[in-house]
Amino acid sequence: MPPKPTRAGYAPPPYPKVYLAPALVLLLGQVIVGAAVYPRLPGELPVHFSGPGTVTATAATGPLTALGPVLVGAGVLLLLAFSAALVLRTVPEDRLVDFPDADRTPLSAFVNRPADRADAVTGARSVLLTAGIVQGVFALVCAAVWFPERVGASAWFFPAVLVLCAASVLPVIAVRLLRRSGSAKQVL
């Protein structure tokens, strides 16, 4: 179904659902694994780790303790998916002539408009790729909470979380840098 045109006949580009799929698959995997391991979890779960993987705080096992990272990850995914939709609905610079009052609003100075429809799609894709990487971070956090002796205490856990957190900003930064060179549309 094509998007409904807004005023002045501008119709936002279609939502790039394929780019949302990896994040949804990771979230679904967290829900399935969480439901499977919940009955076998110990009486206390780790809720904080130090840098080398030592458990520094625990809490009684309950649905919110065990599935808290999944719920927070779902909330972050919802926020990023909504942000991608807003990027698509932002009127691009090349269509501002159809909206004479768009740059007169008090918040217009804070709007980073896409150059055109293709740039809006590229921006939305980069936000959704970021959502997938962030879901990878939440998958690691879930594994550390559910399997603390195998994952949370391992030497690779903390560096892996740091690398994924740093990588989560790369799609957006890459698109912003490539937008200047005009080749961003070819990358994504």
N, C-alpha and C positions, 0 to 999 in steps of 0.2 A: 504494500500500500504506500503510495507516494506521500511525502510529508505535506501537511496543509500549508498553503502559502500564508505568510503573515501579511501585515499591511504593506501596501505598495507592491504586492506581488512577489515578495522574496520568499522562497521556499528553502528551508535549510537542507543541507545534503543529508543523505540517509546515514543512519547510525552504523558505524563499522562493527557489527556484532562479532565478526570473526576474531577481532582483536580482544574482545572481552572473554572469549572462550577459555584461554589458558587459565585465567584467574578463577573463572567459575569451576573449572575442573579441579584446580587445587583446593578451592573451598569445599567442593563436594567430597573430595577425598578426605579432608580434615573431618567433616561431619561423619562420614562412614567409619573412619578409623576411631574417632572419638566415641561413637556409639558402641563400637566393638570392644574397645578396651575399658570403658567406664566400669563395668561390673567387676573387673579384675584389678582395679587400681588399689594401691595401699591406702591406709587410713589418713596419711598426710601426703600432700603433694608439694613439690618445691614451687615457690612463687618468685624467687629471686636467686640469681647466680652471680658469683664474682667473676672477674675476667678469666681466671684460669679454670672455671667450671665448678667451683666449690659452691654447694648450696648454702646460701646465707639466710634464707627465710623459708618457712613452710606454712601451710594452712591445711585445715581439715578438708578432706575430700568431700566435695559436694558438686552438684551440677554446674554452679557458676565457677567454682575453682577449676574443675576439670575442663569445662568447655569455654571458659572465659576467653582464651586466645582466639577460639573460633568465632565467638560473638563479636569481639573487637575487630577481627579480620573481616567479618561480614560487613560491619559498619563502615570500615575504611573502604572496602570495595564498593559499597553503595555510594559513598561520597565521591569516589573517583569516577564511577560510572555516570553519576549525575553531572559531575564537572565536565566530562566529555560531551554530554548532551548540551550543556550550556555553551561550550566552545562552538559546537555546530550551529546553535541558534543565534550566536552573536553576528550581527550584520557586518559583513566584511567591508574593508575600506573602499573597494571598487564599487560598492553599492550604496555608499553613503549619500550620493546625490539624490537617491530616491527617498531619503529620510532627512529632510532639512533640519529637524529639531534634535537629531541624535547627538550631535556634539555640543549641544547647549545645556545638557543636563548637568547637575552639580558633580556627578560621579564620572562623567565622560573622560576626565583626565586619567582615571584609574583603569580604564578599559583598554586592554591590549588587543586590538582588533586583528583578526587574520586579514591578510592582503586580499584574498579571494576565496571562493568556495573550496578550491583544492587545498589551500593553506589551512582552512578550517578542518578539513578531513584529516590532514596530516597532523595537526595539533591534537585532535581527538584521538587519533591512533596512538600518538606518543603517550597521552595520559592513560590509555588503556593498557599499553605495554608496561608502564610504570605500575599499574594496578596488579599485573601478573607477577612482577618482581616482588612487590610488597606482599602478595599472598605467599610467595616462596619464603619470605622472612617469617610470616605467621605459621607456615607449615613447620619450619625449624623450631619455633618456640613451642608449638604443640608437641612435637617429638621430645623436646627437652623436659616438658612438664610430665608427659605420660611415661617416658622411658629415661628418667634422670641418670641412672647408672650407666646406660649405654650411650646416650646422646649428650645430655647436659654436662657430664663430667669428662667428656672426650676432649682431646686437644684441638680438634678441628671445629668444634661448635662455635666458639666465640669469633674466631676469624671468619667463619662462613657467614655469620650474622652481619659482621661488619662489612664484608665484601658485598653482600646482597643489599644492605642499606645504602652503601655508596653507589651501587649499580642502579638503584631505583630512580635516581635523578638523571641518569645518562640519556634515556630516550628524549626527555624534554629538552635537556641542554643540547643534545645533538641536533634536534629539529631547529632550535633557536639559532644555532651557529650555521647550520646548513641553509636556513632561510635567507641569511644574508648573502650566501653565494648563489642562491637560486636553484640548488640541486636537491633540496629536501624532498621534493615530490618524487624524485627518482629513488630515494632511499627507502621510503615507506610506501 
